[in-house]
Amino acid sequence: VKWAAKLPPELGTPKENEQPTAFIIILRKEPFNAFADIDAGIAADKICMTAWEHGFGSCILGSIHVKRIQQVLDLPEDVKPRIAIALGKPAHKSTIVDVPDSGDLSYYLDEKRDYYVPKRSFDSIVKIY
């Protein structure tokens, strides 16, 4: 997997004692329908929420080495890794913050390497009529 693309590797890559204790790979079989990515997102969300309820942190990773994962897992050519989820005990705190006026969604760290992740508000992405 690739870690924290918005950060320099020395900051965004987990240290040896911070590595995830497990990975879950969500696969997609070709041909896939229009809802395949939606289903993958729902599954990833449920996995992460369940992990949190049991005291584990998670990180959904979309930037993954598809071919390498296919080789390691000995997957057929028509089965592709879509999302990886890293699980483990969090070494750092992660806080959701409002998106700045610039619209920049880049996450950042403080001096303790705690993460701050800009997310759009519910009202900015959902319109109720």
C-alpha positions in Angstrom: 0.0 0.0 0.0 1.0 3.6 -0.2 0.7 5.8 2.9 -0.4 9.4 3.2 0.4 10.7 -0.2 -0.1 14.3 0.9 2.7 14.0 3.4 6.5 13.4 3.2 7.2 9.6 3.7 9.1 10.2 6.9 5.9 11.7 8.4 3.1 9.8 6.7 4.5 6.2 6.7 3.9 4.3 9.9 7.0 3.6 12.0 7.9 0.0 12.7 6.0 0.0 16.0 3.0 1.6 14.3 2.4 -0.8 11.5 -1.2 -2.2 11.1 -1.8 -5.6 12.7 -4.1 -6.7 9.8 -5.3 -5.7 6.4 -8.6 -6.4 4.8 -8.7 -6.3 1.0 -12.1 -5.6 -0.7 -12.1 -7.3 -4.1 -14.1 -6.5 -7.3 -14.8 -9.2 -9.9 -14.9 -8.2 -13.5 -17.2 -7.5 -15.2 -18.6 -5.3 -12.4 -21.8 -3.3 -12.4 -22.4 0.4 -11.8 -22.9 -0.2 -8.0 -19.7 -2.2 -7.4 -17.8 0.8 -6.0 -20.8 2.0 -3.9 -21.0 -1.5 -2.4 -17.3 -1.5 -1.7 -17.6 1.8 0.0 -20.5 0.6 2.1 -18.6 -2.5 3.1 -15.5 -0.5 4.0 -17.5 1.8 6.1 -19.2 -1.0 8.0 -15.8 -2.7 8.6 -14.3 0.5 9.9 -17.2 1.3 12.2 -17.3 -2.3 13.6 -13.5 -2.1 14.2 -13.9 1.2 16.1 -16.6 -0.3 18.3 -14.1 -3.0 19.2 -11.3 -0.5 20.0 -9.4 -0.7 16.7 -8.5 2.1 14.4 -8.7 1.8 10.6 -7.5 3.5 7.5 -9.2 3.0 4.1 -6.5 2.9 1.5 -7.4 3.5 -2.1 -3.8 4.0 -3.3 -2.8 0.3 -3.5 -0.5 -1.7 -5.7 -3.2 -3.8 -7.4 -0.9 -6.1 -9.4 1.3 -6.9 -6.4 -1.7 -7.6 -4.2 -3.1 -9.9 -7.0 0.2 -11.8 -7.0 0.6 -12.1 -3.2 -3.0 -13.3 -2.9 -2.8 -15.5 -6.0 -6.0 -13.9 -7.4 -7.4 -14.7 -10.9 -6.9 -11.9 -13.5 -10.6 -11.0 -13.3 -10.6 -10.4 -9.6 -9.1 -7.0 -8.7 -8.3 -5.5 -5.3 -10.3 -2.3 -5.0 -9.7 -1.0 -1.5 -7.5 -2.0 1.4 -8.3 -1.4 5.0 -5.5 -1.3 7.6 -6.5 -2.2 11.1 -4.7 -1.8 14.4 -4.4 0.1 17.6 -4.1 3.8 16.9 -0.7 5.4 17.7 -2.0 8.8 16.9 -5.2 10.8 17.2 -7.2 11.7 14.1 -9.5 14.7 14.1 -12.0 15.8 11.4 -11.9 19.5 10.7 -13.9 21.8 8.5 -12.7 22.3 4.9 -11.0 25.7 4.7 -12.4 28.4 2.4 -9.8 27.5 -0.2 -11.5 24.1 -0.5 -8.2 22.2 0.1 -8.9 18.7 1.3 -5.2 18.0 2.2 -4.8 16.4 5.6 -2.0 17.6 7.9 -0.2 16.7 11.1 0.7 18.6 14.3 3.9 18.3 16.2 2.8 15.1 17.9 2.0 13.5 14.5 -1.8 13.6 15.2 -3.8 13.9 12.0 -6.2 16.6 11.0 -8.5 15.6 8.1 -10.7 18.2 6.4 -14.1 16.9 5.5 -17.1 18.6 3.9 -20.0 19.2 6.1 -23.2 17.2 5.7 -25.1 20.4 4.7 -22.6 21.2 2.0 -23.0 17.9 0.2 -26.7 17.0 0.9 -29.7 19.0 -0.2 -33.1 18.1 1.1 -36.0 19.2 -1.0 
